[in-house]
Amino acid sequence: MKPKGLGNLNKLMKQAQEMQTQVARVQEELGAKEVEAAAGGGAVSVRMTGKMEVKSIKIQPEVLDPDDVEMLEDMILAALNEARREAEALAEREMGKVTGGMGLPGIF
């Protein structure tokens, strides 16, 4: 006869292994999902994967002013930061589906 605690422990270990497999799958899928963010009314846009990899930066030619490089730099930073926030939100939503919102640290 098995002690009661071992059956519960085995069940918990199996659930943890299943969750680990699902987390790995979601992490892989995040690399294929993309978000896009823009700044300056669409003058600068950034595409980024759910793994925070920048895929592209687009700059509209009309914002290329050699006398105001700082404005362009600011728009690029704003678009990158917004894309990062959106990618983080995407990753959090997708992981939440697997972890049930348990907020497990170190998953990303």
N, C-alpha and C positions, 0 to 999 in steps of 0.2 A: 504494500500500500504506500503510495506517494504522499509525502507531507503536503498539506494544502498550499503552503507558501510557494513551493517549487512550481506548481502548475500555473499560478499567477505570474511568477517570475518568467517562466518560459513564454507565456502569452505576451507579457510586456516586451520581452526581448524580440519576439517575432514582429510585434507592431513597430518597434523601433527600427528594425531592419527594413521593413516595408516602407516606412517613412523616409529612411535614408535613401532608398532606391528612388522613391518619388521625388525627393529633393534634388538628387543628381539629374534626373530627367528634366525637371523644371529649369535647373541651372543651364542645362544644355540648350533647351528651347529658348531661354532668354537671349542667347547669342544670336538667334535668328529673328527675334522680334525687334522692331525699331520704333522709336518715337522721334518726333520732329518738333522743334521749337524755333520761334522767330523773334527778332527784335527790330526796333526801328520801323514798325509798321510793315514788316516783311522784307526790309532791306537786307537783312542778314538772316539766314536760316541754317540750322544745324540738325543733322540726322545722327542718332546715336542708338546703339543696341541696348537691350536690357541688361547687358553686362558692362555698360558704360564705355563702350568702344565707339569713338567718333568715326562715323562712316563718311560724312561729307559736310562741307561748309560751303554755302552758296552766298555770294555777295552780288547784289544788283549793281551794275556799272554806274548808275547815277549817284551812288554814295561814295565813289572813289574821288575824294577831294584831297589833293596833295597838301592843301593848306589846313586841313582838319583831320589829320590821321588819328588824333586822340578820339574823336567821335566814332570812327570806324572801329577802333580797338574796344571802346566801351560797348558798342553794339555786339561785337563778336563775343566778348565776355558775358554779356547779358544772355545771349542766345545759348551759349555753352552751359551756363549755370541753370537756365530753365530746362534745357534738354536733360541735364543730369538729374534735376528734381523729378522730371517726368519719368526717366528711366528707373530711378529709385522707387517711385510710386508703383510703376509697372511690376518691378521685381517683388515689392512687398505684397501687392495684390496676388500675384501668381504663387508666391511662397505661402501666403495665407490660406490658399485653397488646399495646400498639402498639409500644413502644420496646424490648421484649424485656428489660426490666430494666436498660437502659443508664444509667439515672439521669441523663438529660439535664437540666442546669440551665436554669431560666428557662422551662420548658414551661408552668407554671401561670400 
